[in-house]
Amino acid sequence: MLKRRVVICDDHQVVIEGLKMILQSNSTIEIVGAFLDPQEFNNYWNIHYTNIDVVLMDAHLKNDVSGLDLKYKTARFTSGCYWVLFSSFVDKYLAVQSKKMGFHACISKEIPAPRLIQLIEFGSPDFYSFPDVLDRPEIGVIESVLESLASLTKAEKRVLNKLKEGKRSKESADELNVSVHTFETHKKNIFRKLNVNSTAELMSLIDDYKFIT
């Protein structure tokens, strides 16, 4: 049986050492790389991506780098590799966002060792989360918000950032070097796409879904 070639990226040495002890106890798993620094992982990936079967990626890396962002940067080379987001805390927001970013699983660091080994050995037919936080009615709402946010243009995203700062339209328009009319037009488009009717309602939505904005 061919071994599953695994790469780990986590900014805690003790976590990496613990994962090595767990995974190397299985004869079907080979750890071919372990990185504390996201840039070192990225450099390794760019050269060896065709020889990697599984990536176990921490959600929050050093220097405020997000594992989600790191996955996005390698998106064009990820087919055929099983990506697992690893986090100290998994909630519905993180799980939905990781699924949208192309991860195959989103798991808590409290996952039992035998289940982790099984996941790395065989993967999963569908997106997998541990704990299971996706079988809830509000997941559809979260996915809808994510899609709406993704549909915003660059100009609309800049206006959204200004709205989050709580500034008046004239002040925000001046800072963006656009007319108040243009600013208000983008604002109306944001309201339409996110299905809100006021700035207060928009801010409430952003607060409710703060992790995914």
C-alpha positions as CSV (number, residue, x, y, z in Angstrom):
1,M,0.0,0.0,0.0
2,L,1.3,3.5,-0.9
3,K,1.8,5.8,2.0
4,R,-0.2,8.9,2.4
5,R,2.3,11.8,2.2
6,V,1.4,14.5,4.7
7,V,2.6,18.0,5.2
8,I,1.8,19.9,8.4
9,C,1.8,23.7,8.8
10,D,1.3,24.9,12.4
11,D,3.0,27.7,14.3
12,H,3.4,25.7,17.5
13,Q,6.3,23.3,17.7
14,V,4.6,21.2,20.4
15,V,1.6,20.7,18.1
16,I,3.8,19.6,15.3
17,E,5.7,17.1,17.5
18,G,2.4,15.7,18.9
19,L,1.0,15.2,15.4
20,K,4.2,13.5,14.3
21,M,3.9,11.1,17.2
22,I,0.3,10.3,16.4
23,L,0.6,10.0,12.6
24,Q,4.0,8.3,12.4
25,S,2.6,5.4,14.5
26,N,0.6,4.4,11.4
27,S,2.5,2.6,8.7
28,T,0.4,4.0,5.9
29,I,1.2,7.7,6.7
30,E,4.5,9.5,6.0
31,I,5.1,13.1,7.1
32,V,7.1,14.6,4.3
33,G,7.2,18.2,5.7
34,A,6.4,20.1,8.8
35,F,6.6,23.9,9.0
36,L,6.2,26.6,11.6
37,D,6.5,29.4,9.1
38,P,3.8,29.8,6.4
39,Q,6.3,31.2,3.9
40,E,8.5,28.1,4.3
41,F,5.4,26.0,3.7
42,N,4.5,28.0,0.6
43,N,8.0,27.6,-0.8
44,Y,7.9,23.8,-0.2
45,W,4.4,23.5,-1.7
46,N,5.4,25.4,-4.9
47,I,8.1,22.8,-5.6
48,H,6.6,19.6,-4.2
49,Y,2.8,20.0,-4.6
50,T,2.5,17.0,-7.0
51,N,4.0,14.7,-4.3
52,I,1.7,15.7,-1.4
53,D,-1.5,13.8,-0.6
54,V,-2.7,15.6,2.5
55,V,-2.1,19.1,4.0
56,L,-2.9,19.7,7.6
57,M,-3.1,23.4,8.0
58,D,-3.5,25.5,11.2
59,A,-6.2,28.1,10.9
60,H,-4.2,30.8,12.6
61,L,-0.5,31.0,11.8
62,K,2.4,33.3,12.8
63,N,2.5,36.9,11.8
64,D,-1.4,37.0,11.7
65,V,-1.4,34.8,8.6
66,S,-4.6,32.9,8.1
67,G,-4.6,29.2,7.0
68,L,-7.6,30.2,4.8
69,D,-5.5,32.9,3.0
70,L,-2.6,30.5,2.6
71,K,-4.9,28.0,0.9
72,Y,-6.3,30.7,-1.4
73,K,-2.7,31.5,-2.6
74,T,-2.1,27.9,-3.6
75,A,-5.6,27.4,-5.1
76,R,-4.4,26.6,-8.7
77,F,-2.3,23.7,-7.5
78,T,-4.6,22.0,-5.0
79,S,-6.4,19.4,-7.1
80,G,-5.7,15.9,-6.0
81,C,-4.6,16.9,-2.5
82,Y,-6.8,16.5,0.6
83,W,-6.8,19.8,2.6
84,V,-7.6,19.8,6.4
85,L,-8.0,23.0,8.4
86,F,-6.9,22.4,12.0
87,S,-8.0,24.8,14.7
88,S,-8.2,25.2,18.5
89,F,-11.9,26.2,18.1
90,V,-14.3,25.2,15.3
91,D,-17.6,26.8,14.9
92,K,-20.1,27.0,12.0
93,Y,-18.5,30.2,10.6
94,L,-15.1,28.7,10.3
95,A,-16.4,25.4,8.9
96,V,-18.5,27.2,6.2
97,Q,-15.7,29.5,5.3
98,S,-13.2,26.7,5.0
99,K,-15.6,24.7,2.9
100,K,-15.9,27.7,0.6
101,M,-12.2,28.1,0.4
102,G,-11.8,24.5,-0.9
103,F,-10.8,22.7,2.3
104,H,-12.2,19.1,2.5
105,A,-12.4,19.1,6.3
106,C,-12.3,21.5,9.2
107,I,-11.4,19.9,12.5
108,S,-10.8,20.8,16.1
109,K,-7.5,20.0,17.8
110,E,-9.6,18.0,20.2
111,I,-10.4,15.4,17.6
112,P,-9.6,11.8,18.8
113,A,-6.3,10.5,17.4
114,P,-7.9,7.4,15.8
115,R,-10.4,9.6,14.0
116,L,-7.6,11.9,12.8
117,I,-5.7,9.0,11.4
118,Q,-8.7,7.6,9.7
119,L,-9.5,11.0,8.1
120,I,-5.9,11.3,6.8
121,E,-5.8,7.7,5.5
122,F,-9.2,7.7,3.7
123,G,-10.4,11.3,3.5
124,S,-14.2,11.8,3.4
125,P,-16.7,11.6,0.6
126,D,-18.2,15.0,1.6
127,F,-17.0,17.9,3.6
128,Y,-16.2,16.9,7.1
129,S,-16.2,18.9,10.3
130,F,-15.3,17.9,13.8
131,P,-17.3,18.6,15.8
132,D,-20.2,18.4,13.4
133,V,-21.4,22.1,13.3
134,L,-22.9,22.1,9.8
135,D,-26.1,20.2,10.3
136,R,-28.0,23.3,11.4
137,P,-30.7,25.5,9.7
138,E,-28.6,28.7,9.9
139,I,-25.9,27.2,7.7
140,G,-27.9,28.2,4.6
141,V,-28.0,31.8,5.8
142,I,-24.3,31.9,6.4
143,E,-23.5,30.5,3.0
144,S,-25.9,33.1,1.5
145,V,-24.0,35.9,3.3
146,L,-20.7,34.5,2.1
147,E,-21.9,34.4,-1.5
148,S,-23.2,38.0,-1.2
149,L,-20.0,39.3,0.2
150,A,-18.0,37.5,-2.5
151,S,-20.3,39.2,-5.1
152,L,-19.3,42.7,-4.0
153,T,-17.0,44.6,-6.4
154,K,-13.7,46.1,-5.3
155,A,-15.3,49.5,-5.2
156,E,-18.2,48.2,-3.1
157,K,-15.8,46.5,-0.7
158,R,-14.0,49.8,-0.2
159,V,-17.3,51.5,0.6
160,L,-18.3,48.7,2.9
161,N,-15.1,49.2,4.9
162,K,-15.9,52.9,5.2
163,L,-19.4,52.1,6.4
164,K,-17.9,49.8,9.1
165,E,-15.8,52.8,10.3
166,G,-19.0,54.6,11.0
167,K,-18.1,57.8,9.0
168,R,-20.5,60.1,7.2
169,S,-20.9,59.6,3.5
170,K,-19.2,62.9,2.6
171,E,-16.2,62.2,4.6
172,S,-15.9,58.6,3.3
173,A,-16.4,59.7,-0.3
174,D,-13.6,62.3,0.1
175,E,-11.3,59.7,1.5
176,L,-12.1,57.4,-1.4
177,N,-11.8,60.2,-4.0
178,V,-15.3,59.7,-5.3
179,S,-18.4,61.8,-5.4
180,V,-21.0,61.5,-2.7
181,H,-23.4,60.3,-5.5
182,T,-21.0,57.5,-6.4
183,F,-20.5,56.5,-2.8
184,E,-24.3,56.4,-2.2
185,T,-24.8,54.3,-5.4
186,H,-22.3,51.7,-4.2
187,K,-24.0,51.8,-0.8
188,K,-27.3,51.0,-2.3
189,N,-25.8,48.2,-4.3
190,I,-24.4,46.7,-1.1
191,F,-27.8,47.0,0.6
192,R,-29.4,45.2,-2.3
193,K,-26.8,42.4,-2.5
194,L,-26.9,41.8,1.3
195,N,-30.6,42.2,1.5
196,V,-30.6,44.9,4.1
197,N,-32.5,48.3,4.2
198,S,-30.3,50.5,6.3
199,T,-26.8,51.0,7.6
200,A,-27.9,49.9,11.0
201,E,-29.2,46.6,9.6
202,L,-26.0,46.2,7.7
203,M,-23.9,46.7,10.8
204,S,-26.0,44.2,12.7
205,L,-25.4,41.7,9.9
206,I,-21.7,42.3,10.0
207,D,-21.6,41.9,13.8
208,D,-23.6,38.7,13.6
209,Y,-21.2,37.3,11.0
210,K,-18.0,39.0,12.1
211,F,-15.8,36.1,11.4
212,I,-16.7,35.8,7.8
213,T,-16.4,39.5,6.8
